[in-house]
Amino acid sequence: MKKYLCILILALCASLLPVSPALADTVSWVRITQDNTRFYRNPTNMDADIMFELEKSYYLKVVSEQSYFYQVELMDNDNGFVKIYGYVKKTDVTPCDTVPELPLYPAVYVSVTGSNAILYSACSTASQPLCSVFYGQQLNYYGSMTVANSKWYFVKTGETFAYINSAYASAPLINPHPTPLPGEETPEPEPVEPNTDSEKTEQPSQSFDMQIALIILICIPAVIIVVILFIPTRSKPKSAVSEPYRNETAAANLPAPAPKEKKVRPRYFDDYL
């Protein structure tokens, strides 16, 4: 029983130990925050090890860390791209504490714009030619490099990594990463101005409706008054009895009608015979 109790106490103490500083300080991501950040074949500062310049504002995943360099991985094995490994100077990038928003790095293509374009092993036409590409062919783009005022693109076609002069390829269409760089403010959306035209059209229509309603409210009582004043009223039939004799008492005092006189038939001569 004491043995199990000791094991439990040791496990509890181990869980309460602080995290090792080496683990806490491990860098998982770095961001390209400076112009002309270079991607090296080896962790040296020699020009011969420079492969190309990386696109600013994007991210790289850290594989390991050395004195002055981070070993990083670039791209994913997708859509014709192949993941490659190289080095960046610690002074050229900024460590990140959180997982960055996708995309980590732009996966774009360049198109061949010239006929008989040649891919070279270095940023020089004096270097070894590797293969030729046809007009309109799409190449996987990784980065660019300027040498002797001439710009070159580091690209991949099939299984070949090589350089093509920018005079024979279209420029890559790359937008900044969605996450603003440190010190940059997120552009605020411009205030939308109210549609004054619609308001102007609505206001006259509303005032016109109000005028019609007001005219109706005024006209209806006026019409009623005119009808009451000017339509003739029906006159009652006059009674045969004059006004003073319309009640029963007055009717009793009416003078008796005069007796009718009998008509006397005229006598003729035959009546006396």
FENTABEL-V214814 format. One record per run of one state. SS is the DSSP state (helix for helix, strand for strand, loop for the rest). FROM is the first residue (numbers start at 1). TO is the last residue. Records with the same first field share a line. If there is no record, write none. Layout:
SS->FROM-TO, FROM-TO
This chain:
loop->1-1, 16-20, 25-28, 33-37, 41-46, 54-58, 66-68, 75-83, 97-108, 113-116, 121-128, 134-137, 148-149, 158-159, 170-195, 231-242, 246-247, 253-268, 273-273
helix->2-15, 21-24, 47-49, 90-92, 166-168, 196-230, 243-245, 248-252, 269-272
strand->29-32, 38-40, 50-53, 59-65, 69-74, 84-89, 93-96, 109-112, 117-120, 129-133, 138-147, 150-157, 160-165, 169-169
